[in-house]
């Protein structure tokens, strides 16, 4: 029963679809780690059980070989006793001949018993040999699955690290987009342009003020000319000459 249970577990684990299991797992890396531990433990248990099964098979084989050897040995003894009895009977010693014939019969009985025991053990040996072969193949399958699991785990961890690095890069790029240095430069440039425009405005304002002063000066000269002409008119002279002589 124990052997059947182990055999069933080995067959189940060896046929496990790792990719399907990973697809349904919430945390594939954690699941792989657990599966590696489970497989390692199951392999250790299977190795122990298979070793015991193989040991029992070897004991059966040894007992069978011993029964076969005993049968051959008792056969040889029966033949020797029978020949000795024949020799004694040929020599006229019937009493001793009968003793050796009886020994031959005893040896033949022992031979039959040994042959019967050897024959009875053969189906069990054949069955156990088949079981051991299947267990060995199943164990090899489990070892292969363990190698596959380990590779999958390493691959998954490497992919996870790569994905994490890529995510960090993407996050950094998003941060750069949100804090675009070119936009900051543009704002600074706009600020400078506004300052430059302010200076231009101040310059234009200053120039306008200067022009107003010159206009006021011109207006003052005009008033002087008007006053000169008025004085000339009053004096009865020519206003234009008054202005010219005034110049």
LUMLUM-817707 format. One record per atom (N, C-alpha, C, O): residue in one letter; x, y, z. Coordinates in steps of 0.05 Angstrom, whole numbers, padded with zeros to 5 digits, always signed. Atoms other than C-alpha are relative to their C-alpha. Layout:
% residues N
aXYZ/...
***
This chain:
% residues 247
x+00017-00024+00000/x+00000+00000+00000/x+00017+00025+00000/x+00012+00044-00014/x-00018-00023-00001/x+00056+00047+00017/x+00014+00004-00027/x+00017+00027-00036/x-00013-00002+00026/x+00091+00031-00048/x-00018+00011-00021/x-00010+00027-00038/x+00020-00010+00020/x+00028+00043-00088/x-00004+00030+00004/x-00007+00045-00015/x+00004-00028-00006/x+00018+00110-00053/x+00024+00016-00010/x+00020+00037-00022/x-00024-00014+00010/x+00090+00131-00068/x+00000+00000-00030/x+00006+00021-00042/x+00000+00002+00029/x+00083+00107-00139/x-00020+00020-00012/x-00014+00034-00032/x+00020-00019+00010/x+00019+00147-00149/x+00009+00029+00003/x+00004+00045-00015/x-00009-00028-00004/x+00050+00210-00120/x+00022+00007-00019/x+00023+00029-00030/x-00022-00005+00019/x+00112+00203-00163/x-00012+00005-00028/x-00004+00023-00042/x+00012-00003+00026/x+00069+00194-00225/x-00014+00027-00003/x-00012+00040-00023/x+00015-00025+00000/x+00026+00254-00207/x+00019+00024-00002/x+00015+00043-00018/x-00019-00023+00000/x+00086+00300-00194/x+00015+00001-00027/x+00020+00022-00037/x-00015+00001+00025/x+00123+00276-00256/x-00016+00011-00024/x-00005+00021-00043/x+00017-00009+00022/x+00063+00293-00300/x-00010+00028+00004/x-00025+00039-00013/x+00010-00027-00007/x+00050+00361-00268/x+00007+00020-00023/x+00030+00020-00032/x-00003-00020+00021/x+00041+00417-00319/x+00009+00026+00014/x-00008+00041+00025/x-00010-00023-00015/x+00086+00471-00290/x-00010+00026-00010/x-00017+00044+00005/x+00009-00025+00012/x+00066+00525-00339/x-00029+00006+00008/x-00036+00029+00013/x+00028-00005-00008/x-00008+00515-00324/x-00002+00008+00029/x-00018+00025+00036/x+00001-00007-00028/x+00005+00518-00250/x+00010+00029+00005/x-00002+00043+00021/x-00010-00027-00003/x+00045+00582-00257/x-00020+00020-00010/x-00023+00042+00002/x+00019-00018+00011/x-00009+00614-00299/x-00022+00006+00020/x-00033+00028+00021/x+00022-00004-00019/x-00060+00604-00243/x+00010+00010+00027/x-00006+00014+00045/x-00011-00008-00026/x-00013+00626-00187/x+00000+00031+00003/x+00005+00045-00017/x-00001-00029-00005/x-00019+00695-00155/x+00029+00010+00002/x+00035+00032-00007/x-00028-00007-00002/x+00055+00696-00139/x+00017-00024-00010/x+00025-00041+00005/x-00014+00023+00012/x+00092+00649-00188/x+00027-00005+00013/x+00034-00029+00017/x-00026+00004-00012/x+00160+00660-00156/x-00002-00015+00026/x+00013-00034+00032/x+00004+00013-00026/x+00135+00641-00087/x-00009-00028-00004/x-00001-00047+00011/x+00010+00027+00005/x+00098+00582-00116/x+00022-00018-00009/x+00024-00041-00001/x-00022+00016+00010/x+00160+00558-00152/x+00019-00008+00023/x+00028-00031+00024/x-00017+00007-00023/x+00201+00562-00088/x-00013-00022+00017/x+00001-00040+00025/x+00014+00021-00015/x+00148+00521-00052/x+00000-00026-00015/x+00004-00047-00002/x+00000+00025+00016/x+00145+00471-00109/x+00028-00013+00001/x+00030-00037+00002/x-00028+00010-00002/x+00221+00464-00108/x+00004-00015+00027/x+00015-00036+00028/x-00002+00013-00026/x+00218+00449-00034/x-00016-00025+00002/x-00006-00046+00012/x+00016+00024-00001/x+00161+00400-00042/x+00012-00022-00017/x+00013-00045-00008/x-00012+00021+00017/x+00195+00364-00100/x+00025-00011+00014/x+00029-00036+00013/x-00024+00010-00013/x+00260+00360-00062/x-00007-00019+00023/x+00006-00040+00026/x+00008+00018-00022/x+00225+00331-00001/x-00012-00026-00010/x-00006-00047+00000/x+00012+00024+00011/x+00184+00283-00043/x+00021-00019-00013/x+00018-00043-00011/x-00022+00016+00012/x+00246+00260-00080/x+00015-00014+00021/x+00022-00038+00018/x-00014+00013-00022/x+00281+00247-00015/x-00016-00024+00012/x-00006-00045+00017/x+00017+00021-00011/x+00221+00207+00011/x-00001-00023-00020/x+00000-00047-00013/x+00002+00020+00020/x+00215+00170-00055/x+00026-00016-00002/x+00025-00041-00005/x-00026+00014+00001/x+00289+00153-00056/x+00002-00020+00023/x+00012-00042+00019/x-00001+00017-00023/x+00283+00124+00014/x-00018-00024-00004/x-00010-00047+00002/x+00019+00022+00004/x+00221+00083-00003/x+00009-00019-00022/x+00007-00043-00020/x-00009+00017+00022/x+00249+00059-00069/x+00024-00016+00008/x+00027-00040+00000/x-00023+00015-00009/x+00314+00039-00036/x-00009-00024+00017/x+00003-00046+00015/x+00011+00022-00016/x+00274-00002+00014/x-00013-00021-00018/x-00009-00045-00013/x+00013+00019+00019/x+00234-00033-00043/x+00021-00016-00015/x+00018-00041-00018/x-00022+00014+00015/x+00297-00050-00081/x+00014-00020+00019/x+00020-00042+00011/x-00012+00018-00020/x+00327-00079-00017/x-00016-00025+00004/x-00006-00048+00005/x+00018+00023-00004/x+00266-00124-00007/x+00001-00018-00025/x+00001-00043-00022/x-00002+00016+00024/x+00270-00146-00080/x+00026-00016-00001/x+00026-00039-00009/x-00025+00015+00001/x+00343-00164-00073/x+00000-00023+00020/x+00012-00044+00015/x+00002+00023-00019/x+00327-00206-00011/x-00016-00022-00013/x-00009-00046-00010/x+00015+00021+00014/x+00274-00242-00051/x+00016-00015-00021/x+00015-00039-00024/x-00017+00012+00020/x+00323-00253-00107/x+00021-00018+00012/x+00027-00040+00002/x-00020+00017-00014/x+00375-00280-00058/x-00013-00026+00010/x-00001-00047+00008/x+00015+00024-00010/x+00323-00327-00027/x-00006-00019-00024/x-00003-00043-00021/x+00006+00016+00023/x+00303-00350-00096/x+00025-00014-00011/x+00024-00038-00018/x-00025+00013+00009/x+00375-00362-00117/x+00008-00022+00019/x+00019-00043+00011/x-00007+00021-00020/x+00386-00400-00052/x-00018-00024-00004/x-00008-00047-00002/x+00018+00022+00005/x+00324-00443-00066/x+00009-00016-00025/x+00009-00040-00025/x-00009+00013+00024/x+00349-00457-00136/x+00025-00016+00005/x+00028-00039-00004/x-00025+00014-00007/x+00418-00474-00110/x-00005-00025+00017/x+00007-00046+00012/x+00007+00023-00017/x+00388-00519-00056/x-00012-00023-00016/x-00007-00046-00012/x+00013+00020+00016/x+00345-00554-00107/x+00021-00015-00017/x+00020-00040-00019/x-00021+00013+00015/x+00406-00568-00150/x+00018-00017+00018/x+00026-00039+00011/x-00016+00015-00019/x+00445-00590-00089/x-00013-00026+00008/x-00001-00047+00009/x+00015+00024-00008/x+00391-00638-00066/x-00003-00019-00023/x-00004-00043-00020/x+00001+00017+00023/x+00386-00664-00136/x+00025-00015-00004/x+00025-00039-00011/x-00026+00014+00002/x+00460-00679-00137/x+00002-00021+00021/x+00013-00043+00016/x-00001+00020-00022/x+00454-00714-00070/x-00017-00024-00005/x-00010-00047+00000/x+00018+00022+00007/x+00395-00755-00093/x+00013-00018-00021/x+00011-00042-00019/x-00013+00016+00021/x+00433-00776-00155/x+00023-00017+00012/x+00026-00040+00005/x-00022+00015-00012/x+00494-00795-00114/x-00010-00023+00017/x+00001-00045+00016/x+00010+00021-00017/x+00453-00835-00064/x-00012-00023-00017/x-00009-00046-00010/x+00012+00020+00018/x+00415-00870-00120/x+00022-00017-00013/x+00019-00041-00015/x-00022+00015+00013/x+00480-00890-00154/x+00013-00018+00020/x+00020-00041+00014/x-00012+00017-00021/x+00509-00915-00089/x-00018-00024+00006/x-00009-00046+00010/x+00019+00022-00004/x+00446-00956-00078/x+00001-00021-00022/x+00000-00045-00018/x-00002+00018+00023/x+00452-00985-00147/x+00026-00017+00002/x+00026-00041-00004/x-00025+00015-00003/x+00524-01004-00134/x-00002-00022+00021/x+00006-00045+00017/x+00003+00020-00022/x+00507-01038-00068/x-00019-00022-00008/x-00014-00046-00001/x+00019+00020+00008/x+00448-01074-00099/x+00014-00019-00021/x+00009-00043-00021/x-00015+00017+00019/x+00493-01098-00156/x+00019-00019+00014/x+00025-00041+00005/x-00019+00016-00016/x+00541-01123-00104/x-00014-00020+00018/x-00001-00036+00032/x+00015+00019-00016/x+00485-01162-00070/x-00006+00010+00028/x-00018-00005+00044/x+00005-00012-00026/x+00480-01115-00010/x-00026+00016-00001/x-00027+00040-00003/x+00026-00012+00004/x+00406-01103-00014/x-00008+00019+00023/x-00020+00040+00018/x+00008-00016-00023/x+00397-01076+00056/x+00012+00028-00001/x-00002+00048+00002/x-00013-00027+00002/x+00448-01020+00048/x-00010+00015-00025/x-00012+00039-00025/x+00010-00012+00025/x+00423-01008-00023/x-00026+00014+00005/x-00031+00036-00004/x+00026-00012-00006/x+00353-00995+00004/x+00004+00025+00017/x-00011+00045+00013/x-00005-00024-00016/x+00382-00946+00055/x+00007+00024-00018/x-00003+00046-00014/x-00008-00022+00018/x+00415-00905+00000/x-00023+00008-00018/x-00025+00032-00025/x+00024-00008+00016/x+00352-00908-00042/x-00018+00017+00016/x-00030+00037+00005/x+00016-00017-00018/x+00314-00881+00017/x+00012+00028+00003/x-00003+00048+00003/x-00014-00026-00001/x+00366-00826+00024/x-00005+00016-00026/x-00009+00041-00025/x+00005-00013+00026/x+00357-00811-00050/x-00028+00012+00000/x-00033+00034-00010/x+00028-00010-00001/x+00281-00805-00039/x-00002+00025+00018/x-00016+00044+00011/x+00001-00024-00018/x+00292-00757+00020/x+00012+00024-00015/x+00001+00046-00013/x-00013-00022+00015/x+00339-00715-00023/x-00018+00010-00022/x-00020+00034-00026/x+00018-00008+00021/x+00289-00715-00080/x-00023+00016+00012/x-00033+00035+00000/x+00022-00015-00013/x+00235-00692-00031/x+00009+00028+00007/x-00006+00048+00004/x-00011-00026-00006/x+00279-00635-00008/x+00004+00017-00025/x-00001+00041-00026/x-00003-00014+00025/x+00294-00618-00080/x-00027+00011-00010/x-00028+00034-00019/x+00027-00009+00008/x+00219-00614-00096/x-00009+00024+00017/x-00020+00043+00006/x+00007-00022-00018/x+00208-00569-00035/x+00014+00026-00008/x+00002+00047-00010/x-00016-00024+00008/x+00264-00522-00056/x-00010+00011-00027/x-00012+00035-00030/x+00010-00009+00026/x+00239-00520-00128/x-00027+00014+00003/x-00033+00033-00011/x+00027-00011-00004/x+00168-00506-00104/x+00003+00029+00012/x-00011+00047+00003/x-00004-00026-00012/x+00192-00448-00061/x+00011+00020-00020/x+00003+00043-00021/x-00012-00017+00021/x+00234-00420-00118/x-00021+00008-00020/x-00023+00031-00029/x+00021-00005+00019/x+00175-00426-00165/x-00021+00019+00010/x-00030+00037-00004/x+00020-00018-00012/x+00127-00392-00117/x+00010+00029+00002/x-00006+00047+00001/x-00012-00027-00004/x+00175-00332-00108/x+00002+00014-00027/x+00004+00039-00027/x-00006-00012+00026/x+00183-00320-00183/x-00021+00022-00008/x-00013+00043-00017/x+00019-00021+00006/x+00116-00282-00194/x+00004+00025+00016/x+00002+00048+00006/x-00004-00023-00018/x+00130-00237-00134/x+00025+00015-00009/x+00025+00040-00009/x-00024-00013+00009/x+00200-00224-00159/x-00005+00016-00025/x+00005+00038-00029/x+00006-00013+00025/x+00174-00207-00228/x-00016+00026+00005/x-00011+00047-00007/x+00017-00023-00006/x+00121-00161-00199/x+00016+00023+00013/x+00013+00046+00006/x-00016-00020-00015/x+00169-00126-00152/x+00021+00013-00019/x+00027+00037-00017/x-00019-00011+00019/x+00220-00118-00209/x-00014+00021-00017/x-00002+00042-00023/x+00015-00019+00016/x+00166-00083-00251/x-00005+00025+00016/x-00002+00047+00006/x+00006-00023-00017/x+00147-00038-00193/x+00025+00017+00004/x+00024+00041+00002/x-00025-00014-00004/x+00220-00020-00180/x+00008+00016-00025/x+00016+00039-00024/x-00007-00014+00025/x+00231-00003-00254/x-00018+00025-00004/x-00008+00046-00012/x+00018-00023+00003/x+00169+00042-00254/x+00008+00022+00020/x+00007+00046+00014/x-00008-00019-00021/x+00191+00075-00189/x+00025+00015-00008/x+00028+00039-00004/x-00025-00013+00009/x+00260+00088-00218/x-00006+00020-00022/x+00005+00042-00022/x+00007-00019+00022/x+00230+00119-00281/x-00014+00024+00011/x-00009+00047+00003/x+00014-00022-00012/x+00183+00160-00239/x+00019+00019+00015/x+00015+00043+00015/x-00019-00016-00015/x+00240+00183-00195/x+00017+00017-00019/x+00023+00040-00014/x-00015-00015+00020/x+00280+00203-00257/x-00017+00023-00010/x-00007+00045-00015/x+00018-00022+00009/x+00219+00242-00280/x-00002+00022+00020/x-00002+00046+00013/x+00001-00021-00021/x+00215+00278-00214/x+00025+00016+00001/x+00025+00040+00005/x-00026-00014+00001/x+00288+00295-00217/x+00001+00019-00023/x+00011+00042-00021/x+00001-00017+00024/x+00277+00322-00287/x-00018+00024+00006/x-00011+00047-00002/x+00018-00022-00006/x+00218+00363-00262/x+00013+00020+00020/x+00009+00044+00018/x-00013-00018-00019/x+00260+00390-00205/x+00020+00018-00014/x+00022+00042-00008/x-00019-00016+00016/x+00313+00413-00254/x-00016+00021-00016/x-00007+00044-00018/x+00016-00019+00015/x+00258+00445-00296/x-00011+00022+00018/x-00011+00045+00010/x+00010-00020-00019/x+00229+00479-00235/x+00021+00020+00007/x+00017+00044+00008/x-00022-00017-00007/x+00296+00506-00215/x+00007+00020-00022/x+00011+00044-00017/x-00005-00017+00023/x+00308+00533-00285/x-00022+00021-00003/x-00017+00044-00008/x+00023-00018+00002/x+00238+00563-00287/x+00002+00022+00022/x-00003+00046+00017/x-00003-00020-00022/x+00250+00596-00219/x+00021+00020-00007/x+00017+00044-00004/x-00021-00019+00006/x+00316+00626-00241/x-00008+00019-00023/x-00003+00043-00022/x+00009-00016+00023/x+00285+00649-00307/x-00020+00021+00009/x-00019+00044+00001/x+00021-00018-00009/x+00225+00679-00271/x+00012+00023+00017/x+00004+00046+00014/x-00012-00020-00017/x+00268+00715-00220/x+00015+00021-00017/x+00014+00045-00013/x-00014-00018+00018/x+00312+00743-00276/x-00019+00019-00015/x-00014+00042-00018/x+00020-00016+00015/x+00251+00766-00315/x-00013+00021+00019/x-00018+00044+00011/x+00012-00019-00019/x+00222+00798-00252/x+00019+00023+00005/x+00010+00046+00007/x-00019-00021-00004/x+00286+00836-00240/x+00001+00019-00024/x+00003+00043-00022/x-00001-00016+00025/x+00287+00859-00313/x-00025+00018-00001/x-00023+00042-00008/x+00025-00015+00001/x+00214+00880-00309/x+00001+00023+00020/x-00008+00045+00015/x-00003-00021-00021/x+00229+00919-00244/x+00018+00022-00010/x+00012+00046-00006/x-00018-00020+00011/x+00287+00954-00277/x-00013+00017-00022/x-00010+00041-00022/x+00014-00015+00021/x+00245+00972-00337/x-00021+00018+00012/x-00025+00041+00002/x+00020-00017-00013/x+00190+00998-00292/x+00013+00025+00013/x+00002+00047+00011/x-00014-00023-00011/x+00241+01042-00256/x+00007+00020-00021/x+00005+00045-00017/x-00007-00018+00022/x+00264+01070-00322/x-00025+00015-00010/x-00024+00039-00015/x+00025-00013+00009/x+00192+01083-00344/x-00009+00021+00020/x-00017+00043+00013/x+00007-00020-00021/x+00178+01118-00277/x+00018+00024-00002/x+00008+00047+00001/x-00018-00022+00003/x+00240+01160-00286/x-00007+00017-00024/x-00005+00042-00023/x+00007-00015+00024/x+00219+01179-00356/x-00025+00016+00004/x-00027+00039-00006/x+00025-00015-00006/x+00150+01198-00331/x+00007+00025+00017/x-00004+00046+00013/x-00008-00022-00017/x+00183+01242-00278/x+00013+00022-00017/x+00009+00046-00013/x-00014-00019+00018/x+00226+01275-00332/x-00021+00015-00017/x-00019+00039-00021/x+00021-00012+00016/x+00163+01287-00374/x-00015+00021+00017/x-00022+00042+00008/x+00015-00018-00018/x+00127+01318-00314/x+00017+00025+00007/x+00006+00047+00010/x-00018-00022-00006/x+00188+01362-00298/x+00018+00005-00023/x+00042+00003-00021/x-00015-00003+00025/x+00209+01377-00369/x+00019+00024+00003/x+00009+00047+00006/x-00018-00022-00003/x+00272+01419-00364/x-00002+00021-00022/x+00003+00044-00018/x+00003-00019+00022/x+00258+01450-00432/x-00022+00019+00005/x-00021+00043-00002/x+00022-00019-00007/x+00193+01478-00406/x+00009+00020+00020/x+00001+00043+00019/x-00011-00019-00019/x+00230+01509-00348/x+00017+00022-00014/x+00015+00045-00008/x-00016-00019+00015/x+00279+01541-00397/x-00018+00019-00015/x-00012+00043-00017/x+00019-00017+00015/x+00221+01566-00438/x-00012+00021+00018/x-00014+00045+00010/x+00011-00019-00019/x+00190+01598-00377/x+00021+00022+00007/x+00015+00045+00010/x-00021-00019-00007/x+00257+01630-00359/x+00005+00019-00024/x+00010+00043-00020/x-00004-00016+00023/x+00266+01654-00430/x-00023+00021-00003/x-00018+00044-00010/x+00023-00019+00001/x+00196+01685-00428/x+00003+00022+00020/x-00003+00045+00015/x-00005-00020-00021/x+00214+01720-00364/x+00020+00020-00009/x+00017+00044-00005/x-00021-00018+00010/x+00277+01749-00396/x-00012+00019-00021/x-00006+00043-00022/x+00012-00016+00021/x+00236+01772-00456/x-00017+00023+00012/x-00017+00045+00002/x+00016-00021-00013/x+00188+01808-00410/x+00017+00022+00012/x+00010+00045+00011/x-00018-00020-00011/x+00246+01842-00375/x+00011+00018-00022/x+00014+00042-00019/x-00011-00015+00022/x+00275+01862-00442/x-00021+00020-00011/x-00015+00042-00018/x+00022-00017+00010/x+00207+01889-00464/x-00004+00024+00019/x-00009+00046+00011/x+00003-00021-00020/x+00203+01928-00399/x+00021+00022-00004/x+00016+00046-00003/x-00022-00019+00005/x+00271+01960-00413/x-00005+00017-00024/x-00001+00041-00025/x+00006-00014+00025/x+00249+01977-00484/x-00021+00021+00006/x-00020+00044-00004/x+00022-00019-00007/x+00186+02009-00456/x+00011+00024+00016/x+00003+00046+00011/x-00011-00022-00015/x+00226+02048-00406/x+00016+00019-00017/x+00016+00044-00014/x-00016-00017+00018/x+00273+02072-00461/x-00019+00017-00017/x-00013+00041-00021/x+00018-00016+00016/x+00214+02093-00504/x-00013+00022+00017/x-00017+00044+00007/x+00012-00019-00017/x+00183+02128-00445/x+00019+00024+00006/x+00012+00047+00006/x-00021-00020-00004/x+00248+02164-00431/x+00003+00018-00025/x+00005+00042-00023/x-00003-00015+00025/x+00253+02184-00504/x-00023+00019-00004/x-00020+00042-00013/x+00024-00017+00003/x+00182+02211-00504/x+00002+00024+00019/x-00006+00046+00011/x-00003-00022-00019/x+00197+02253-00443/x+00020+00021-00010/x+00015+00045-00007/x-00021-00018+00011/x+00259+02283-00477/x-00012+00016-00023/x-00007+00040-00026/x+00012-00014+00023/x+00219+02299-00540/x-00019+00021+00011/x-00021+00043-00001/x+00019-00020-00011/x+00167+02334-00497/x+00015+00025+00010/x+00006+00047+00007/x-00015-00022-00009/x+00221+02376-00466/x+00009+00018-00023/x+00009+00043-00021/x-00008-00016+00023/x+00247+02397-00534/x-00024+00015-00012/x-00021+00038-00021/x+00024-00013+00010/x+00176+02412-00556/x-00006+00025+00017/x-00014+00046+00007/x+00005-00023-00018/x+00168+02457-00495/x+00019+00023-00006/x+00012+00046-00005/x-00020-00021+00007/x+00232+02492-00513/x-00007+00015-00025/x-00004+00039-00028/x+00008-00013+00025/x+00207+02504-00583/x-00024+00018+00004/x-00026+00040-00007/x+00023-00017-00006/x+00142+02529-00556/x+00008+00027+00014/x-00003+00048+00009/x-00010-00025-00014/x+00181+02579-00512/x+00012+00019-00021/x+00008+00044-00018/x-00012-00018+00021/x+00219+02605-00573/x-00022+00013-00016/x-00020+00037-00024/x+00022-00012+00015/x+00153+02615-00609/x-00013+00023+00015/x-00019+00044+00003/x+00011-00022-00016/x+00126+02657-00552/x+00018+00024-00001/x+00008+00047-00002/x-00018-00023+00001/x+00188+02700-00554/x-00003+00015-00026/x-00002+00040-00028/x+00003-00013+00027/x+00179+02711-00629/x-00026+00016-00001/x-00027+00038-00012/x+00026-00014+00000/x+00106+02729-00619/x+00002+00027+00015/x-00008+00048+00006/x-00003-00024-00015/x+00124+02779-00566/x+00016+00022-00015/x+00010+00046-00014/x-00017-00019+00015/x+00178+02811-00611/x-00016+00013-00022/x-00014+00037-00028/x+00016-00012+00021/x+00129+02819-00668/x-00021+00019+00010/x-00026+00040-00002/x+00020-00018-00012/x+00077+02849-00623/x+00013+00027+00007/x+00000+00048+00003/x-00014-00024-00007/x+00127+02900-00599/x+00006+00017-00025/x+00005+00042-00024/x-00007-00014+00025/x+00146+02918-00670/x-00025+00013-00011/x-00025+00035-00021/x+00024-00011+00010/x+00074+02927-00689/x-00007+00026+00016/x-00015+00046+00004/x+00006-00023-00017/x+00064+02974-00632/x+00019+00023-00007/x+00011+00046-00005/x-00019-00021+00006/x+00126+03013-00652/x-00004+00010-00029/x+00009+00029-00037/x+00006-00008+00027/x+00097+03019-00722/x+00020-00010-00020/x+00022+00000-00043/x-00020+00011+00018/x+00152+02978-00753/x-00010-00026-00013/x-00033-00034-00009/x+00006+00025+00014/x+00154+02913-00795/x+00006-00023+00020/x+00028-00026+00029/x-00005+00022-00019/x+00144+02853-00750/x+00021-00020-00008/x+00036-00031+00008/x-00020+00020+00010/x+00186+02808-00796/x+00028+00011+00004/x+00046-00004+00011/x-00027-00011-00004/x+00244+02857-00793/x+00007+00001+00029/x+00030-00002+00037/x-00006+00000-00029/x+00236+02862-00719/x+00010-00026+00009/x+00028-00028+00026/x-00008+00027-00007/x+00242+02788-00714/x+00028-00005-00010/x+00045-00017+00004/x-00026+00005+00013/x+00302+02788-00762/x+00021+00015+00015/x+00043+00005+00021/x-00020-00015-00014/x+00338+02844-00726/x+00004-00010+00028/x+00025-00007+00040/x-00002+00012-00026/x+00322+02810-00661/x+00018-00024+00000/x+00031-00031+00020/x-00017+00024+00001/x+00357+02749-00685/x+00029+00008-00002/x+00047-00009-00003/
***
